[in-house]
Amino acid sequence: MSKAATAKILAQIYGPSRASAFLPQLEQRIERYASRVMTEDDRYMFTERDAVLITYGDQIRDDGRAGLEVLGEFLDRHVGPLVSTVHILPFCPYSSDDGFSVIDYYAVADGLGGWPAVEALGNRYRLMFDLVLNHVSAGSAWAKGFVKGDAKYADYFITLEPDADVSDVVRPRSHPLLTPMDTARGRKWVWTTFSADQMDLNYENPDVLLKMVDILLTYVQHGARLIRLDAIAYLWKRLGTPCVHLTETHAVVRLLRNVLDRVAPEVVIVTETNVPHAENISYLGDGTDEAQMVYQFSLAPLVAHALVREDSRYLRQWAATAAVEWPCTTLNFTASHDGVGLRPLEGILAEEEREALVAAAGERGGLVSYRSRPDGSRSPYELNVNYLALLQAPGEDENRAARRFLLSQSIMLVMPGVPGVYFHSLVGSTNDREAVRRTGRARSINRAKPELSALEDELRHHGRRRMVFNTYKTMLEKRRGLPCMHPHASFSLPESGPDIFAVQRGDGHAAVLAVHNLSAQVRTCRFRPEAGCYGTLHDVLSGRTFRAEPDRHGFVGVDLGACDFVWLVPH
């Protein structure tokens, strides 16, 4: 990438005249950081040994000790190389939304241990940081300057007349889009996509983009090797359009990629766009110019639906086309700090099937968040529920529910891409309804922050936690030793019954055949594997062996218990 390429992208965003005036300031930032950021000779390429742990910096508490120190100690003691990357969810000072309403991008929140603690963790793991670039806290210096009438911040935010027609705007929430604020210049109606405390930034002002580039490079300087672009789809606004996925938004992603390619080419951009599948993967651009990785948002609700309904047909149909081409990849996950998004099901799951999933979440102690449609109606946006709890049928035994949950994680781990493991999935947590009552926020149901000694005691002695934690670690350990789990290893879906989900990764004697019984009943799973996978098969997870002699049609049968799953290799 070159200065000329940077100038070309800027011109696409701001027009040639404004871009030429802005370019020298951007180049100054690039030159300043180019001498301060350590770069590698080669771009980072993900392999089967990669897995991302998603966690808060203060995820585990221990008598007032720095949160990142406690987290690092827990990971060193219990996880080690089973994950290659730690995604530290927003760790800057904030005013709401558990970090996503940033007050100061350049600081680390009290109680975490400061930048030295961040960098110390980065000495043991690759780190992912959030660049929360769509909005900023109403308590930030930028917002306060805007309220006080400081000319510097007059155009940092988007203001409209209160009667402006915003009916075309695609909404991820149901609160009013415009929030009134009393300022030194009078009452202003400010664009607030996600909450009244999260003021959307105005990227038509080049100074805002310049600030974000500076923040981006500061994060790289402090050890970020993956950058998550939070809520990037909503970045650019233009009335009369849906204000989502606009061409300028994609151009901003290309600019950030361009800057990183020039300064730190080993850093990976990950876009977070909780939208239908085709829209989501559009942020990979042509494979070389936008993000290197996107979140695989359709996976979580489709796996949940398959297990709730004991029916793999929708999951299988989608999975057949879900892989992305090299050199890009996906971050596969089933749970995170947010809920289970429903918009990614659009065009995949029939309306009555989506409604069945929503109903199941309510039966299992979950909540539902809604968004506003252009016609003023509301529709479910996400399920706020712990993923293990979502998969536990009412009144079901904990062990059976834990086994079903582990099956869901097996599906995630064998799909093409890089696995993303949420902390509460790893340690077998369930719904935290008390946190919802305490905070009044639905997403708190899956954001508990346990005390270290209590958690470690439960991981040793509590049946559900111990079972999930130990089995999950086994799956991660085995996966990283299987070259066929490389993000771009071959992938196929052997024919099987509707309550079976089978995945084959790799070819011949190097292949793994992962078979999942979605049913709560014992099943003989019949499928037609590749020629090299007949004979005696060995489950790398449990050590069990299976005879796999083909019948006259080339099918083999493997007997699996309720919610059982195996990773089979030729013996």
KAVENQUI-V296907 format. One record per residue. N is the residue number from 1. PHI is phi in whole degrees, -180 to 180 (none if undefined). OMEGA is omega as a letter, one per 40 degrees, with the letter a starting at -180 (* if undefined). Layout:
n=N phi=PHI omega=OMEGA
n=N phi=PHI omega=OMEGA
This chain:
n=1 phi=none omega=a
n=2 phi=-133 omega=i
n=3 phi=-61 omega=i
n=4 phi=-64 omega=i
n=5 phi=-66 omega=i
n=6 phi=-61 omega=a
n=7 phi=-62 omega=a
n=8 phi=-64 omega=i
n=9 phi=-67 omega=i
n=10 phi=-58 omega=i
n=11 phi=-64 omega=i
n=12 phi=-67 omega=a
n=13 phi=-83 omega=a
n=14 phi=-114 omega=a
n=15 phi=88 omega=a
n=16 phi=-58 omega=a
n=17 phi=-66 omega=i
n=18 phi=-66 omega=a
n=19 phi=-64 omega=a
n=20 phi=-65 omega=i
n=21 phi=-73 omega=a
n=22 phi=-86 omega=a
n=23 phi=-56 omega=a
n=24 phi=-59 omega=i
n=25 phi=-67 omega=i
n=26 phi=-66 omega=i
n=27 phi=-63 omega=i
n=28 phi=-61 omega=i
n=29 phi=-63 omega=a
n=30 phi=-62 omega=a
n=31 phi=-66 omega=i
n=32 phi=-63 omega=a
n=33 phi=-84 omega=a
n=34 phi=-59 omega=a
n=35 phi=-89 omega=a
n=36 phi=-111 omega=a
n=37 phi=-100 omega=i
n=38 phi=-78 omega=i
n=39 phi=-109 omega=i
n=40 phi=-103 omega=a
n=41 phi=-69 omega=a
n=42 phi=-117 omega=i
n=43 phi=-70 omega=a
n=44 phi=-77 omega=i
n=45 phi=-116 omega=a
n=46 phi=-73 omega=i
n=47 phi=-132 omega=i
n=48 phi=-66 omega=a
n=49 phi=-87 omega=a
n=50 phi=-95 omega=i
n=51 phi=-153 omega=a
n=52 phi=-110 omega=i
n=53 phi=-96 omega=a
n=54 phi=-99 omega=a
n=55 phi=-157 omega=i
n=56 phi=-79 omega=i
n=57 phi=-65 omega=i
n=58 phi=-107 omega=a
n=59 phi=-60 omega=a
n=60 phi=-124 omega=a
n=61 phi=-102 omega=i
n=62 phi=-157 omega=i
n=63 phi=49 omega=i
n=64 phi=79 omega=i
n=65 phi=-69 omega=i
n=66 phi=-59 omega=a
n=67 phi=-58 omega=a
n=68 phi=-69 omega=i
n=69 phi=-67 omega=i
n=70 phi=-66 omega=i
n=71 phi=-60 omega=i
n=72 phi=-61 omega=i
n=73 phi=-63 omega=i
n=74 phi=-63 omega=a
n=75 phi=-66 omega=i
n=76 phi=-61 omega=a
n=77 phi=-79 omega=a
n=78 phi=-120 omega=a
n=79 phi=-120 omega=i
n=80 phi=57 omega=a
n=81 phi=-77 omega=i
n=82 phi=-64 omega=i
n=83 phi=-121 omega=i
n=84 phi=-97 omega=a
n=85 phi=-133 omega=i
n=86 phi=-115 omega=i
n=87 phi=-90 omega=i
n=88 phi=-85 omega=i
n=89 phi=-58 omega=a
n=90 phi=-43 omega=a
n=91 phi=-119 omega=i
n=92 phi=-81 omega=i
n=93 phi=-56 omega=a
n=94 phi=-146 omega=a
n=95 phi=-116 omega=a
n=96 phi=-167 omega=i
n=97 phi=58 omega=i
n=98 phi=48 omega=i
n=99 phi=115 omega=a
n=100 phi=-88 omega=i
n=101 phi=-119 omega=a
n=102 phi=-80 omega=i
n=103 phi=-90 omega=a
n=104 phi=-142 omega=a
n=105 phi=-68 omega=a
n=106 phi=-95 omega=a
n=107 phi=-119 omega=i
n=108 phi=-107 omega=a
n=109 phi=-59 omega=i
n=110 phi=-57 omega=i
n=111 phi=92 omega=a
n=112 phi=-98 omega=i
n=113 phi=112 omega=i
n=114 phi=73 omega=i
n=115 phi=-59 omega=i
n=116 phi=-58 omega=i
n=117 phi=-70 omega=i
n=118 phi=-62 omega=a
n=119 phi=-67 omega=i
n=120 phi=-64 omega=i
n=121 phi=-65 omega=i
n=122 phi=-69 omega=i
n=123 phi=-76 omega=a
n=124 phi=-110 omega=a
n=125 phi=-138 omega=i
n=126 phi=-68 omega=a
n=127 phi=-113 omega=i
n=128 phi=-110 omega=i
n=129 phi=-112 omega=i
n=130 phi=-93 omega=i
n=131 phi=-100 omega=a
n=132 phi=-85 omega=a
n=133 phi=-108 omega=i
n=134 phi=-79 omega=a
n=135 phi=-152 omega=a
n=136 phi=-139 omega=a
n=137 phi=-65 omega=i
n=138 phi=-66 omega=i
n=139 phi=-96 omega=a
n=140 phi=-77 omega=i
n=141 phi=-62 omega=i
n=142 phi=-64 omega=a
n=143 phi=-67 omega=i
n=144 phi=-64 omega=i
n=145 phi=-64 omega=i
n=146 phi=-61 omega=a
n=147 phi=-65 omega=a
n=148 phi=-77 omega=i
n=149 phi=87 omega=i
n=150 phi=-63 omega=a
n=151 phi=-60 omega=a
n=152 phi=-59 omega=a
n=153 phi=-106 omega=a
n=154 phi=-61 omega=a
n=155 phi=-112 omega=i
n=156 phi=-79 omega=a
n=157 phi=-128 omega=a
n=158 phi=-100 omega=i
n=159 phi=-121 omega=i
n=160 phi=-135 omega=i
n=161 phi=-71 omega=a
n=162 phi=-61 omega=a
n=163 phi=-100 omega=i
n=164 phi=-60 omega=a
n=165 phi=-82 omega=i
n=166 phi=-113 omega=a
n=167 phi=-67 omega=a
n=168 phi=-82 omega=a
n=169 phi=-72 omega=i
n=170 phi=-74 omega=a
n=171 phi=-110 omega=i
n=172 phi=-95 omega=a
n=173 phi=-139 omega=a
n=174 phi=-115 omega=i
n=175 phi=-75 omega=i
n=176 phi=-58 omega=a
n=177 phi=-69 omega=a
n=178 phi=-104 omega=a
n=179 phi=-115 omega=i
n=180 phi=-73 omega=i
n=181 phi=-136 omega=i
n=182 phi=-87 omega=a
n=183 phi=-125 omega=i
n=184 phi=-64 omega=i
n=185 phi=-99 omega=a
n=186 phi=102 omega=a
n=187 phi=-73 omega=i
n=188 phi=-121 omega=i
n=189 phi=-105 omega=a
n=190 phi=-101 omega=i
n=191 phi=-70 omega=a
n=192 phi=-135 omega=a
n=193 phi=-63 omega=a
n=194 phi=-105 omega=i
n=195 phi=-170 omega=i
n=196 phi=-65 omega=a
n=197 phi=-90 omega=a
n=198 phi=-120 omega=a
n=199 phi=-88 omega=a
n=200 phi=-65 omega=i
n=201 phi=-86 omega=a
n=202 phi=-101 omega=a
n=203 phi=-80 omega=i
n=204 phi=-68 omega=i
n=205 phi=-89 omega=a
n=206 phi=-59 omega=i
n=207 phi=-62 omega=i
n=208 phi=-66 omega=i
n=209 phi=-64 omega=i
n=210 phi=-60 omega=i
n=211 phi=-60 omega=a
n=212 phi=-67 omega=i
n=213 phi=-63 omega=i
n=214 phi=-62 omega=i
n=215 phi=-65 omega=i
n=216 phi=-55 omega=a
n=217 phi=-72 omega=i
n=218 phi=-63 omega=i
n=219 phi=-63 omega=i
n=220 phi=-63 omega=i
n=221 phi=-61 omega=a
n=222 phi=-90 omega=i
n=223 phi=114 omega=i
n=224 phi=-67 omega=i
n=225 phi=-117 omega=i
n=226 phi=-131 omega=a
n=227 phi=-119 omega=i
n=228 phi=-92 omega=i
n=229 phi=-86 omega=a
n=230 phi=-71 omega=i
n=231 phi=50 omega=a
n=232 phi=-63 omega=a
n=233 phi=-59 omega=a
n=234 phi=-97 omega=a
n=235 phi=-62 omega=a
n=236 phi=-102 omega=a
n=237 phi=-119 omega=i
n=238 phi=-150 omega=a
n=239 phi=-58 omega=a
n=240 phi=92 omega=i
n=241 phi=-125 omega=i
n=242 phi=-69 omega=a
n=243 phi=59 omega=i
n=244 phi=-142 omega=i
n=245 phi=61 omega=a
n=246 phi=-68 omega=a
n=247 phi=-60 omega=i
n=248 phi=-67 omega=i
n=249 phi=-63 omega=i
n=250 phi=-63 omega=i
n=251 phi=-66 omega=i
n=252 phi=-64 omega=i
n=253 phi=-61 omega=i
n=254 phi=-63 omega=i
n=255 phi=-65 omega=i
n=256 phi=-62 omega=i
n=257 phi=-62 omega=i
n=258 phi=-59 omega=i
n=259 phi=-61 omega=a
n=260 phi=-66 omega=i
n=261 phi=-61 omega=i
n=262 phi=-83 omega=a
n=263 phi=-104 omega=a
n=264 phi=-147 omega=a
n=265 phi=-67 omega=i
n=266 phi=-81 omega=a
n=267 phi=-84 omega=a
n=268 phi=-105 omega=i
n=269 phi=-92 omega=i
n=270 phi=-121 omega=a
n=271 phi=-96 omega=a
n=272 phi=-112 omega=a
n=273 phi=-135 omega=a
n=274 phi=-82 omega=a
n=275 phi=-140 omega=i
n=276 phi=-54 omega=a
n=277 phi=-56 omega=a
n=278 phi=-62 omega=i
n=279 phi=-68 omega=a
n=280 phi=-61 omega=a
n=281 phi=-75 omega=i
n=282 phi=-63 omega=a
n=283 phi=-78 omega=i
n=284 phi=-83 omega=i
n=285 phi=59 omega=i
n=286 phi=-91 omega=a
n=287 phi=98 omega=a
n=288 phi=-131 omega=a
n=289 phi=-117 omega=i
n=290 phi=-119 omega=a
n=291 phi=-72 omega=i
n=292 phi=-88 omega=a
n=293 phi=-146 omega=i
n=294 phi=-127 omega=i
n=295 phi=-67 omega=i
n=296 phi=-90 omega=a
n=297 phi=-69 omega=a
n=298 phi=-71 omega=a
n=299 phi=-63 omega=a
n=300 phi=-60 omega=a
n=301 phi=-69 omega=i
n=302 phi=-72 omega=i
n=303 phi=-65 omega=i
n=304 phi=-61 omega=i
n=305 phi=-60 omega=a
n=306 phi=-60 omega=a
n=307 phi=-80 omega=i
n=308 phi=-66 omega=a
n=309 phi=-96 omega=a
n=310 phi=53 omega=a
n=311 phi=-147 omega=a
n=312 phi=-93 omega=a
n=313 phi=-62 omega=i
n=314 phi=-67 omega=i
n=315 phi=-60 omega=a
n=316 phi=-66 omega=a
n=317 phi=-61 omega=i
n=318 phi=-69 omega=a
n=319 phi=-60 omega=a
n=320 phi=-62 omega=a
n=321 phi=-123 omega=a
n=322 phi=-85 omega=a
n=323 phi=-68 omega=i
n=324 phi=-109 omega=a
n=325 phi=-85 omega=i
n=326 phi=-58 omega=e
n=327 phi=-93 omega=i
n=328 phi=-85 omega=i
n=329 phi=-154 omega=i
n=330 phi=-119 omega=i
n=331 phi=-98 omega=a
n=332 phi=-87 omega=a
n=333 phi=-154 omega=i
n=334 phi=-117 omega=a
n=335 phi=-144 omega=i
n=336 phi=-156 omega=i
n=337 phi=-66 omega=i
n=338 phi=-92 omega=i
n=339 phi=-87 omega=i
n=340 phi=-91 omega=a
n=341 phi=-69 omega=a
n=342 phi=-105 omega=i
n=343 phi=-59 omega=i
n=344 phi=-64 omega=i
n=345 phi=-85 omega=a
n=346 phi=-62 omega=a
n=347 phi=83 omega=a
n=348 phi=-116 omega=a
n=349 phi=-108 omega=i
n=350 phi=-63 omega=a
n=351 phi=-56 omega=a
n=352 phi=-66 omega=i
n=353 phi=-75 omega=i
n=354 phi=-64 omega=i
n=355 phi=-63 omega=i
n=356 phi=-65 omega=i
n=357 phi=-69 omega=i
n=358 phi=-61 omega=i
n=359 phi=-63 omega=i
n=360 phi=-63 omega=i
n=361 phi=-61 omega=i
n=362 phi=-64 omega=i
n=363 phi=-65 omega=a
n=364 phi=-108 omega=i
n=365 phi=87 omega=a
n=366 phi=-90 omega=i
n=367 phi=-125 omega=a
n=368 phi=-129 omega=i
n=369 phi=-101 omega=a
n=370 phi=-118 omega=i
n=371 phi=-127 omega=i
n=372 phi=-91 omega=i
n=373 phi=-94 omega=a
n=374 phi=-57 omega=a
n=375 phi=-83 omega=i
n=376 phi=93 omega=i
n=377 phi=-79 omega=i
n=378 phi=-116 omega=i
n=379 phi=-139 omega=i
n=380 phi=-60 omega=a
n=381 phi=-106 omega=i
n=382 phi=-154 omega=i
n=383 phi=-93 omega=i
n=384 phi=-97 omega=a
n=385 phi=-162 omega=i
n=386 phi=-65 omega=a
n=387 phi=-67 omega=i
n=388 phi=-63 omega=i
n=389 phi=-63 omega=i
n=390 phi=-61 omega=a
n=391 phi=-93 omega=a
n=392 phi=-95 omega=i
n=393 phi=-63 omega=i
n=394 phi=-53 omega=i
n=395 phi=78 omega=a
n=396 phi=-78 omega=i
n=397 phi=-60 omega=a
n=398 phi=-61 omega=a
n=399 phi=-64 omega=i
n=400 phi=-64 omega=i
n=401 phi=-63 omega=i
n=402 phi=-63 omega=i
n=403 phi=-66 omega=i
n=404 phi=-63 omega=i
n=405 phi=-62 omega=i
n=406 phi=-63 omega=i
n=407 phi=-60 omega=i
n=408 phi=-62 omega=i
n=409 phi=-71 omega=i
n=410 phi=-61 omega=i
n=411 phi=-58 omega=i
n=412 phi=-61 omega=a
n=413 phi=-70 omega=a
n=414 phi=-97 omega=i
n=415 phi=-74 omega=i
n=416 phi=-59 omega=a
n=417 phi=128 omega=a
n=418 phi=-113 omega=a
n=419 phi=-73 omega=i
n=420 phi=-117 omega=a
n=421 phi=-112 omega=i
n=422 phi=-74 omega=a
n=423 phi=-53 omega=a
n=424 phi=-71 omega=i
n=425 phi=-72 omega=a
n=426 phi=-60 omega=a
n=427 phi=-102 omega=i
n=428 phi=68 omega=i
n=429 phi=-77 omega=i
n=430 phi=-135 omega=a
n=431 phi=-57 omega=i
n=432 phi=-112 omega=a
n=433 phi=-67 omega=i
n=434 phi=-63 omega=i
n=435 phi=-65 omega=i
n=436 phi=-63 omega=i
n=437 phi=-62 omega=a
n=438 phi=-72 omega=a
n=439 phi=-97 omega=a
n=440 phi=76 omega=a
n=441 phi=-115 omega=a
n=442 phi=-63 omega=a
n=443 phi=-70 omega=i
n=444 phi=-64 omega=a
n=445 phi=-62 omega=a
n=446 phi=-129 omega=a
n=447 phi=-130 omega=a
n=448 phi=-62 omega=i
n=449 phi=-126 omega=a
n=450 phi=-72 omega=i
n=451 phi=-84 omega=a
n=452 phi=-57 omega=a
n=453 phi=-65 omega=i
n=454 phi=-66 omega=i
n=455 phi=-64 omega=a
n=456 phi=-64 omega=i
n=457 phi=-65 omega=i
n=458 phi=-68 omega=i
n=459 phi=-67 omega=i
n=460 phi=-86 omega=a
n=461 phi=-123 omega=a
n=462 phi=-78 omega=a
n=463 phi=-55 omega=a
n=464 phi=-65 omega=a
n=465 phi=-61 omega=a
n=466 phi=-61 omega=a
n=467 phi=-62 omega=a
n=468 phi=-65 omega=a
n=469 phi=-61 omega=a
n=470 phi=-68 omega=i
n=471 phi=-69 omega=i
n=472 phi=-61 omega=i
n=473 phi=-63 omega=i
n=474 phi=-61 omega=i
n=475 phi=-62 omega=i
n=476 phi=-65 omega=i
n=477 phi=-65 omega=a
n=478 phi=-66 omega=a
n=479 phi=-60 omega=a
n=480 phi=-69 omega=i
n=481 phi=-99 omega=a
n=482 phi=-114 omega=a
n=483 phi=-57 omega=a
n=484 phi=-71 omega=i
n=485 phi=-92 omega=i
n=486 phi=-54 omega=a
n=487 phi=-51 omega=a
n=488 phi=-116 omega=i
n=489 phi=-66 omega=a
n=490 phi=-59 omega=a
n=491 phi=-146 omega=i
n=492 phi=-147 omega=a
n=493 phi=-124 omega=a
n=494 phi=-56 omega=i
n=495 phi=-59 omega=i
n=496 phi=-158 omega=i
n=497 phi=-70 omega=a
n=498 phi=-64 omega=i
n=499 phi=-99 omega=i
n=500 phi=-122 omega=i
n=501 phi=-128 omega=a
n=502 phi=-114 omega=i
n=503 phi=-131 omega=i
n=504 phi=-113 omega=i
n=505 phi=-115 omega=a
n=506 phi=81 omega=a
n=507 phi=-130 omega=i
n=508 phi=55 omega=a
n=509 phi=-73 omega=i
n=510 phi=-95 omega=a
n=511 phi=-85 omega=i
n=512 phi=-123 omega=i
n=513 phi=-110 omega=i
n=514 phi=-96 omega=a
n=515 phi=-119 omega=a
n=516 phi=-125 omega=i
n=517 phi=-92 omega=a
n=518 phi=-75 omega=a
n=519 phi=-84 omega=i
n=520 phi=-86 omega=i
n=521 phi=-122 omega=i
n=522 phi=-65 omega=a
n=523 phi=-135 omega=i
n=524 phi=-96 omega=a
n=525 phi=-89 omega=a
n=526 phi=-108 omega=a
n=527 phi=-154 omega=i
n=528 phi=-115 omega=a
n=529 phi=-80 omega=i
n=530 phi=-67 omega=a
n=531 phi=-57 omega=a
n=532 phi=-74 omega=a
n=533 phi=-106 omega=i
n=534 phi=-91 omega=i
n=535 phi=96 omega=i
n=536 phi=-91 omega=a
n=537 phi=-112 omega=a
n=538 phi=-118 omega=i
n=539 phi=-85 omega=a
n=540 phi=-69 omega=a
n=541 phi=-83 omega=a
n=542 phi=-106 omega=a
n=543 phi=87 omega=i
n=544 phi=-69 omega=i
n=545 phi=-119 omega=a
n=546 phi=-136 omega=i
n=547 phi=-82 omega=a
n=548 phi=-130 omega=i
n=549 phi=-86 omega=a
n=550 phi=-75 omega=i
n=551 phi=-83 omega=a
n=552 phi=-68 omega=i
n=553 phi=-99 omega=i
n=554 phi=88 omega=i
n=555 phi=-90 omega=i
n=556 phi=-120 omega=i
n=557 phi=-124 omega=i
n=558 phi=-129 omega=a
n=559 phi=-85 omega=i
n=560 phi=-127 omega=i
n=561 phi=-74 omega=i
n=562 phi=-57 omega=i
n=563 phi=55 omega=a
n=564 phi=-92 omega=i
n=565 phi=-152 omega=a
n=566 phi=-141 omega=i
n=567 phi=-114 omega=a
n=568 phi=-96 omega=i
n=569 phi=-130 omega=i
n=570 phi=-59 omega=a
n=571 phi=-86 omega=*
